[in-house]
Amino acid sequence: MKILFKEIYEIYISNILISNNYFVNLCILGVIGYAAYKMSFYIVGKLGFRNNVGSFFHWSIRGFIFVVLSSLTIFVIKVYNFIRALSILNKCFIFGFIIFILLVFVKIKKIVAPELNK
């Protein structure tokens, strides 16, 4: 039964492509796979599942975490490539806008925080 879950997991993640370079893709997916393994092993251990039920939850959680982490990695790489491709003027505008938004949040927090303490 455990072999079946592993095969489903392998089919599930086999089409994930993060980089066009084979070795870079292999290294990134290896790190993500190890992180997914450790997290799912910890979660299933804390839940106390054993045998086939534990195996099912381990591979299910591991697949879910793997897809989430790889999607997050793909998103970060795409944002990095997008920012890298911009001209210096566009980068200044984007970073200025981010700083403006952060300053607005800080100002709102200073205004709202004293009212919450009353």
Buried (B, 14 or more C-beta within 10 A) or exposed (E): EEEEBEEEBEEBBEEBEBBEEEEEBEEBBEEBBEBBBEBBBEBBEEEEBEEEEBBBBBBBBBBBBBBEBBEEBBEEEEEEEEEEEEEEEEEEEEEEEEEEEEEEEEEEEEEEEEEEEE
